[in-house]
Amino acid sequence: MYMYRVIYSYIIYLTTLRKQSIQYSYKVYVDEQPELCVFAKLSFEYALWNPDKTSHYDLQRTVNEYEIMVTSNNTSPDSVVKPLAILTLKHNEQNMKCLITEWAKADEQFCNQFIEGSVDKRIAPKLAQTLASLNLIEDFDPSFNETVKPCMENLMENVMRPSALAASKSDSMPKDRTEAYCKELGEDIVKVIDASIADYHVRECLVHADSHVFNTLVEAKPSIDLLEEFAPHGLVVLCDWEMAMAGPIGQDIGKALSFPISSLICFGLNGQSESNESIEVYIKDLIDSYMALMVEAGKSPAELAKIMRKIAGWCGWFNYLAMYLLNVHTPDLPIEEGKEGRLLDAVGIIGLKMLRLCYDFAYLPESAGVDEVRKVFDTLIEEEVTRAQDNFASFRRKANRRKSSMLRATGRRVSDTTGMLMHAAESVRNLSLSTLEDGK
């Protein structure tokens, strides 16, 4: 209880930073015994990543996050941390919730491995197992955590759809290939977007719904200078469960693949094709492992084909909406200076093509089997990566040596859910109980 009281006091202090529009998560530990620690996350009644700052984001999501973590920890104890408590807070008329969990043994964001082009091959099967265990839970409430939906609907209806519609009808010269693709397809691209919005409301299974690589934690490398070496155990932890709900199957794997695929394109543009080898293996292994678990669970050939389509669709959804339109996580890719626009455009157009693969049966017939869908999926990636490599070759430049992730080097973590740093500024991010006890 003393630890909870200290957490409460510290969080009230940090709410004074709200004027900076920053949302923090904290590691709270006992001075001189850092192994005695917990994770605490503060939630507000709004979402910092939503451009519409008037959009309400129900705090019940944090209560539901606690509940789904209890469930997922039971099925995947090695990859979902155990939740400990949920606190209700109020300060300066601001209602808040504070989720407290055990501290994850894996504490580095998985994104760093893709930024560096060196991915631990042990992660894909473990992540596939975690997501499949969640997606295959049969006894679930179809209305679970529905209060998170309006905030995301706001983005889809007021950002995603209008952007595609405007590009499809514009009389102006398209600014890039992505807008040109919308213009080429006309109203058909809007139908695809509408189908993806409708799919958001499908309640086929429980989904994490935010399973990208920034919400996946792995063991930190022994040294930031050793790009090819990994930690000994290959631990993986899926975190940030506040958007979990009943949704479409395939969504979680699709979102988990978005940044890796974008990384392939990035390294192609940089002329660093050797960095793509382990990323390509990861993408293949994640899909293969997940689909094998779906076969084991008794999914029919038609169901498998639909799941593969949904994987493509939700990967495309994240690329087009989050990375292209909102520019979330795209700046974290290690693109060479001057090529940012080409990368953003490539991410956008592959996102639209993936969406079309999923929802446009004129593009690929509904009767197509899982192997046919997978072949088109792989081809779309290969074509865009090849285009990126050709783009680099056309400049006849020598590729720069790839570097360690700046996120690792600076100790920073970012998440699209918060849109900001996960840690507080260096001067306040670590809590010392002895300091508080001294009244300082």
PENORJO-V863276 format. One record per backbone hydrogen bond with DSSP energy under -1.0 kcal/mol. CO is the residue of the C=O (numbers start at 0). NH is the residue of the N-H. E is the energy in kcal/mol with one decimal. If there is no record, write none. Layout:
co=CO nh=NH e=E
co=CO nh=NH e=E
//
This chain:
co=0 nh=4 e=-2.2
co=1 nh=5 e=-2.3
co=2 nh=6 e=-2.5
co=3 nh=7 e=-2.6
co=4 nh=8 e=-2.2
co=5 nh=9 e=-2.5
co=6 nh=10 e=-2.6
co=7 nh=11 e=-2.3
co=8 nh=12 e=-1.6
co=9 nh=13 e=-2.0
co=10 nh=14 e=-1.5
co=12 nh=15 e=-1.5
co=13 nh=16 e=-2.0
co=14 nh=17 e=-1.7
co=16 nh=19 e=-2.3
co=17 nh=20 e=-2.6
co=23 nh=41 e=-1.3
co=25 nh=39 e=-2.1
co=27 nh=37 e=-2.2
co=29 nh=32 e=-2.2
co=32 nh=35 e=-2.6
co=34 nh=36 e=-1.2
co=35 nh=29 e=-1.7
co=37 nh=27 e=-2.4
co=38 nh=100 e=-2.5
co=39 nh=25 e=-2.9
co=40 nh=98 e=-2.4
co=42 nh=96 e=-1.5
co=44 nh=56 e=-1.8
co=46 nh=49 e=-1.4
co=50 nh=52 e=-1.2
co=51 nh=54 e=-1.7
co=57 nh=60 e=-1.6
co=58 nh=61 e=-1.6
co=59 nh=63 e=-2.7
co=60 nh=64 e=-2.0
co=61 nh=65 e=-1.9
co=62 nh=66 e=-1.8
co=63 nh=67 e=-2.8
co=64 nh=68 e=-1.9
co=65 nh=69 e=-1.7
co=66 nh=70 e=-2.0
co=67 nh=71 e=-2.8
co=68 nh=72 e=-2.5
co=69 nh=73 e=-1.4
co=70 nh=74 e=-1.3
co=71 nh=75 e=-2.9
co=75 nh=78 e=-1.4
co=78 nh=237 e=-3.0
co=81 nh=101 e=-2.5
co=84 nh=99 e=-2.7
co=86 nh=97 e=-2.5
co=88 nh=95 e=-2.6
co=90 nh=93 e=-1.8
co=93 nh=90 e=-1.9
co=95 nh=88 e=-2.5
co=96 nh=42 e=-2.9
co=97 nh=86 e=-2.7
co=98 nh=40 e=-2.5
co=99 nh=83 e=-3.1
co=99 nh=84 e=-1.9
co=100 nh=38 e=-2.6
co=107 nh=217 e=-3.2
co=108 nh=111 e=-1.6
co=109 nh=112 e=-1.5
co=110 nh=114 e=-2.3
co=111 nh=115 e=-1.7
co=112 nh=117 e=-2.5
co=119 nh=122 e=-1.6
co=122 nh=126 e=-2.6
co=123 nh=127 e=-2.6
co=124 nh=128 e=-1.9
co=125 nh=129 e=-2.0
co=126 nh=130 e=-2.5
co=127 nh=131 e=-2.6
co=128 nh=132 e=-2.4
co=129 nh=133 e=-1.5
co=130 nh=134 e=-2.9
co=131 nh=135 e=-2.0
co=133 nh=136 e=-1.5
co=137 nh=139 e=-1.2
co=140 nh=143 e=-2.1
co=142 nh=145 e=-1.6
co=144 nh=147 e=-1.7
co=145 nh=148 e=-1.8
co=147 nh=151 e=-1.1
co=148 nh=152 e=-3.1
co=149 nh=153 e=-2.1
co=150 nh=154 e=-1.1
co=151 nh=155 e=-2.2
co=152 nh=156 e=-3.2
co=153 nh=157 e=-2.2
co=154 nh=158 e=-1.6
co=154 nh=159 e=-2.2
co=155 nh=160 e=-2.4
co=158 nh=162 e=-1.7
co=159 nh=163 e=-1.9
co=160 nh=164 e=-2.7
co=161 nh=165 e=-2.8
co=162 nh=166 e=-2.1
co=163 nh=167 e=-2.0
co=164 nh=168 e=-1.4
co=165 nh=169 e=-1.1
co=175 nh=179 e=-2.0
co=176 nh=180 e=-2.3
co=177 nh=181 e=-1.8
co=178 nh=182 e=-2.4
co=179 nh=183 e=-2.4
co=180 nh=184 e=-2.0
co=181 nh=185 e=-1.8
co=184 nh=187 e=-1.7
co=185 nh=188 e=-1.2
co=186 nh=190 e=-1.8
co=187 nh=191 e=-1.8
co=188 nh=192 e=-2.2
co=189 nh=193 e=-2.7
co=190 nh=194 e=-2.1
co=191 nh=195 e=-1.9
co=192 nh=196 e=-2.1
co=193 nh=197 e=-2.3
co=194 nh=198 e=-2.0
co=195 nh=199 e=-1.3
co=197 nh=200 e=-1.2
co=198 nh=201 e=-1.6
co=204 nh=246 e=-3.1
co=206 nh=244 e=-1.9
co=211 nh=214 e=-1.6
co=214 nh=238 e=-2.8
co=215 nh=109 e=-3.3
co=216 nh=236 e=-2.8
co=217 nh=107 e=-2.4
co=222 nh=225 e=-1.3
co=224 nh=226 e=-1.0
co=225 nh=228 e=-1.0
co=236 nh=216 e=-3.6
co=240 nh=243 e=-1.7
co=244 nh=206 e=-3.2
co=246 nh=203 e=-1.1
co=246 nh=204 e=-1.9
co=247 nh=250 e=-1.5
co=249 nh=253 e=-2.1
co=250 nh=254 e=-2.3
co=251 nh=255 e=-1.8
co=252 nh=256 e=-1.2
co=256 nh=260 e=-2.4
co=257 nh=261 e=-2.1
co=258 nh=262 e=-2.2
co=259 nh=263 e=-1.7
co=260 nh=264 e=-1.6
co=261 nh=265 e=-2.3
co=262 nh=266 e=-2.6
co=263 nh=267 e=-1.7
co=264 nh=268 e=-2.4
co=265 nh=269 e=-1.7
co=266 nh=271 e=-2.9
co=271 nh=274 e=-1.9
co=272 nh=275 e=-1.8
co=275 nh=279 e=-2.8
co=276 nh=280 e=-1.8
co=277 nh=281 e=-2.1
co=278 nh=282 e=-2.5
co=279 nh=283 e=-2.2
co=280 nh=284 e=-2.9
co=281 nh=285 e=-2.7
co=282 nh=286 e=-1.9
co=283 nh=287 e=-2.9
co=284 nh=288 e=-2.7
co=285 nh=289 e=-2.0
co=286 nh=290 e=-2.9
co=287 nh=291 e=-2.2
co=288 nh=292 e=-1.6
co=289 nh=293 e=-1.7
co=290 nh=294 e=-2.3
co=291 nh=295 e=-2.4
co=292 nh=296 e=-1.4
co=293 nh=298 e=-2.3
co=294 nh=297 e=-1.7
co=299 nh=303 e=-2.6
co=300 nh=304 e=-2.1
co=301 nh=305 e=-2.0
co=302 nh=306 e=-2.4
co=303 nh=307 e=-2.3
co=304 nh=308 e=-2.0
co=305 nh=309 e=-2.5
co=306 nh=310 e=-2.3
co=307 nh=311 e=-2.0
co=308 nh=312 e=-2.9
co=309 nh=313 e=-2.7
co=310 nh=314 e=-1.7
co=311 nh=315 e=-2.5
co=312 nh=316 e=-2.3
co=313 nh=317 e=-1.8
co=314 nh=318 e=-2.1
co=315 nh=319 e=-2.8
co=316 nh=320 e=-2.5
co=317 nh=322 e=-2.2
co=318 nh=323 e=-1.8
co=319 nh=324 e=-2.3
co=320 nh=325 e=-2.0
co=321 nh=327 e=-3.2
co=328 nh=331 e=-1.2
co=329 nh=332 e=-1.6
co=332 nh=334 e=-1.9
co=335 nh=338 e=-2.0
co=338 nh=342 e=-2.2
co=339 nh=343 e=-2.6
co=340 nh=344 e=-2.3
co=341 nh=345 e=-2.4
co=342 nh=346 e=-2.5
co=343 nh=347 e=-2.1
co=344 nh=348 e=-2.6
co=345 nh=349 e=-2.0
co=346 nh=350 e=-1.4
co=347 nh=351 e=-2.0
co=348 nh=352 e=-2.2
co=349 nh=353 e=-2.2
co=350 nh=354 e=-2.2
co=351 nh=355 e=-2.3
co=352 nh=356 e=-2.2
co=353 nh=357 e=-1.7
co=354 nh=358 e=-2.5
co=355 nh=359 e=-2.4
co=359 nh=362 e=-1.1
co=359 nh=363 e=-1.5
co=364 nh=367 e=-2.1
co=368 nh=372 e=-2.3
co=369 nh=373 e=-2.6
co=370 nh=374 e=-2.1
co=371 nh=375 e=-2.0
co=372 nh=376 e=-2.5
co=373 nh=377 e=-2.8
co=374 nh=378 e=-2.2
co=375 nh=379 e=-2.5
co=376 nh=380 e=-1.6
co=377 nh=381 e=-2.6
co=378 nh=382 e=-2.9
co=379 nh=383 e=-1.7
co=380 nh=384 e=-2.6
co=381 nh=385 e=-2.7
co=382 nh=386 e=-2.1
co=383 nh=387 e=-2.0
co=384 nh=388 e=-2.5
co=385 nh=389 e=-2.6
co=386 nh=390 e=-2.2
co=387 nh=391 e=-1.9
co=388 nh=392 e=-2.5
co=389 nh=393 e=-1.9
co=391 nh=394 e=-1.4
co=392 nh=395 e=-1.2
co=404 nh=408 e=-2.4
co=405 nh=409 e=-2.1
co=406 nh=411 e=-1.8
co=412 nh=421 e=-2.1
co=414 nh=418 e=-3.0
co=421 nh=24 e=-2.7
co=424 nh=427 e=-2.3
co=424 nh=428 e=-1.6
co=431 nh=435 e=-1.8
co=432 nh=436 e=-2.6
co=433 nh=437 e=-1.6
co=434 nh=439 e=-1.9
co=435 nh=438 e=-1.5
//
